[in-house]
């Protein structure tokens, strides 16, 4: 049995994500009573979690550690709430997205494999799109599974969730350097950087 996984951002949808995440998160932290250090931008862009190569670091954990590195104590779950609020995009479904997912589902299980370090973002994005969770047999995010594309383990996770081998997985994405790494796991890549496939299989 073969299966298909899709990338989300830039492939199935376009989303207005913050151009300056440090500034966006900083604004939401201030709104929650957190006093930012003068060098917040520098702190945000430093590495604070010693993670293995290819691993995903949840953005709230990164923000919390960045604040701690400057001696700032954020009350309660302020870092998580600030991150979720900062990444609250308007969403546009790309032309052909609904049709491509529906066509793929007629031939086997369909999954979503998303690089996303922000909790709740994928769910809110789908709610605001013409797609829904019910369109997918499995949804795998890097923040949940722990690995980011192009690491082969991300593709292995979605293949496992779809109950197929990685070699039986076709991944549709818009970044050949990231999504195309499915080939390192033994799968097949379909480039949707210009448009989604009009016929299936592509």
C-alpha positions as CSV (number, residue, x, y, z in Angstrom):
1,X,0.0,0.0,0.0
2,X,1.2,3.5,-0.9
3,X,0.5,6.7,1.1
4,X,0.8,10.4,0.5
5,X,1.8,13.2,2.9
6,X,1.6,16.9,2.3
7,X,3.5,19.8,3.7
8,X,1.1,22.6,4.9
9,X,2.6,26.1,4.8
10,X,3.4,27.2,1.3
11,X,2.0,24.0,-0.1
12,X,-1.7,23.6,0.9
13,X,-2.1,27.1,2.4
14,X,-0.4,30.5,2.6
15,X,-0.4,32.0,6.1
16,X,0.6,35.5,7.2
17,X,3.2,34.5,9.8
18,X,5.3,37.2,11.7
19,X,8.1,38.6,9.6
20,X,9.9,39.4,12.8
21,X,9.0,36.6,15.3
22,X,11.2,38.1,18.1
23,X,9.3,41.4,17.9
24,X,5.9,39.7,17.7
25,X,6.6,37.4,20.7
26,X,8.1,40.3,22.6
27,X,5.0,42.4,22.1
28,X,2.8,39.6,23.4
29,X,5.1,39.0,26.4
30,X,4.9,42.7,27.3
31,X,1.1,42.5,27.1
32,X,1.3,39.7,29.7
33,X,3.3,41.8,32.1
34,X,6.8,40.5,31.2
35,X,9.6,43.0,31.3
36,X,11.9,42.3,28.3
37,X,15.6,42.7,28.5
38,X,17.2,45.4,26.4
39,X,18.8,42.8,24.2
40,X,15.7,40.7,23.6
41,X,16.3,40.3,19.9
42,X,19.8,38.9,20.6
43,X,18.5,36.6,23.3
44,X,15.7,35.3,21.0
45,X,18.2,34.4,18.3
46,X,20.6,32.6,20.6
47,X,20.6,28.9,21.1
48,X,19.3,28.0,24.6
49,X,18.3,24.4,24.3
50,X,21.0,21.8,23.5
51,X,19.0,19.6,21.1
52,X,20.2,16.9,18.8
53,X,20.7,17.7,15.1
54,X,17.3,17.5,13.4
55,X,15.3,17.8,16.6
56,X,12.5,20.4,17.0
57,X,12.6,22.7,20.0
58,X,9.1,23.9,21.0
59,X,9.1,27.7,20.7
60,X,7.6,28.3,24.1
61,X,10.5,26.4,25.7
62,X,13.0,28.4,23.6
63,X,11.4,31.7,24.7
64,X,11.3,30.7,28.3
65,X,15.0,29.8,28.3
66,X,15.8,33.0,26.4
67,X,14.2,35.0,29.2
68,X,15.9,33.0,31.9
69,X,19.2,33.6,30.2
70,X,18.7,37.3,30.9
71,X,17.4,36.8,34.5
72,X,13.8,37.4,33.6
73,X,11.1,35.4,35.4
74,X,8.0,35.1,33.2
75,X,4.9,34.3,35.3
76,X,2.8,31.2,34.8
77,X,2.6,30.0,31.2
78,X,3.2,33.5,29.8
79,X,5.8,32.3,27.2
80,X,3.4,29.7,25.8
81,X,0.4,32.1,25.7
82,X,2.6,34.8,24.1
83,X,3.9,32.5,21.4
84,X,0.4,31.2,20.5
85,X,-0.9,34.8,20.3
86,X,2.0,36.0,18.2
87,X,1.4,33.3,15.6
88,X,-2.3,33.9,14.8
89,X,-2.3,34.2,11.1
90,X,-4.8,34.9,8.4
91,X,-4.9,31.8,6.1
92,X,-5.6,31.4,2.4
93,X,-6.0,27.9,0.9
94,X,-3.9,27.5,-2.2
95,X,-5.6,26.7,-5.5
96,X,-6.0,23.0,-6.0
97,X,-5.2,22.1,-2.4
98,X,-8.6,20.6,-1.6
99,X,-8.7,18.7,-4.9
100,X,-5.2,17.3,-4.5
101,X,-5.9,16.0,-1.0
102,X,-9.2,14.5,-2.1
103,X,-7.6,12.8,-5.1
104,X,-4.8,11.4,-3.0
105,X,-7.3,10.0,-0.5
106,X,-9.0,8.0,-3.2
107,X,-5.8,6.0,-3.6
108,X,-4.6,5.4,-0.1
109,X,-4.0,7.0,3.3
110,X,-3.2,10.7,3.4
111,X,-1.1,12.6,6.0
112,X,0.1,16.0,6.9
113,X,3.7,16.5,7.8
114,X,4.4,20.0,9.1
115,X,7.5,21.8,10.5
116,X,6.0,23.8,13.2
117,X,7.4,24.7,16.6
118,X,4.3,26.6,17.7
119,X,1.6,24.7,19.7
120,X,-1.9,25.0,18.3
121,X,-0.8,26.7,15.1
122,X,-1.5,23.8,12.7
123,X,-5.0,23.2,14.2
124,X,-5.9,26.9,13.9
125,X,-4.6,27.0,10.4
126,X,-6.7,24.1,9.3
127,X,-9.8,25.6,10.9
128,X,-9.3,28.8,8.9
129,X,-8.6,27.0,5.6
130,X,-10.9,25.1,3.3
131,X,-9.4,21.9,4.6
132,X,-10.1,20.1,7.9
133,X,-8.5,17.5,10.2
134,X,-11.0,15.0,8.8
135,X,-9.3,15.2,5.4
136,X,-6.2,13.5,6.8
137,X,-5.6,10.1,8.2
138,X,-2.7,11.4,10.3
139,X,-1.3,14.8,11.2
140,X,2.3,14.8,12.3
141,X,4.0,18.1,13.5
142,X,7.6,18.5,14.4
143,X,6.6,20.0,17.7
144,X,4.7,16.8,18.6
145,X,7.0,14.2,17.0
146,X,10.3,15.9,18.0
147,X,11.9,15.9,14.5
148,X,12.0,18.5,11.8
149,X,12.2,18.0,8.0
150,X,14.6,17.4,6.4
151,X,15.6,14.9,9.1
152,X,14.6,11.4,7.8
153,X,13.0,10.6,11.1
154,X,10.2,13.1,10.5
155,X,9.2,11.3,7.3
156,X,9.5,8.0,9.1
157,X,7.1,9.2,11.8
158,X,4.4,10.2,9.3
159,X,4.9,6.9,7.3
160,X,4.5,5.0,10.6
161,X,1.3,7.0,11.4
162,X,-0.1,6.1,8.0
163,X,0.9,2.4,8.5
164,X,3.2,2.2,5.5
165,X,7.0,1.9,5.1
166,X,8.9,5.1,4.3
167,X,9.6,3.6,0.9
168,X,5.9,3.6,0.2
169,X,5.5,7.3,1.0
170,X,5.1,10.1,-1.5
171,X,5.6,13.5,0.1
172,X,4.2,16.7,-1.6
173,X,5.9,19.9,-0.6
174,X,7.2,23.3,-1.8
175,X,10.8,23.3,-0.6
176,X,13.0,20.8,-2.4
177,X,15.8,21.2,0.2
178,X,13.4,20.3,3.1
179,X,10.5,18.3,1.7
180,X,12.7,16.6,-0.9
181,X,14.6,14.9,1.9
182,X,11.9,12.3,1.9
183,X,14.1,10.6,-0.7
184,X,16.7,10.1,2.1
185,X,14.1,8.0,3.9
186,X,13.5,6.0,0.7
187,X,10.3,7.8,-0.4
188,X,9.3,9.9,-3.4
189,X,9.1,13.7,-3.6
190,X,6.6,15.8,-5.6
191,X,7.5,19.5,-6.0
192,X,4.5,21.8,-5.5
193,X,6.5,25.0,-5.3
194,X,4.7,26.4,-8.4
195,X,1.4,24.6,-8.2
196,X,-0.2,21.5,-6.8
197,X,-0.5,18.5,-9.1
198,X,-3.5,18.8,-11.4
199,X,-3.7,15.1,-12.0
200,X,-3.0,12.3,-9.5
201,X,-0.7,10.5,-9.2
202,X,1.6,13.2,-10.3
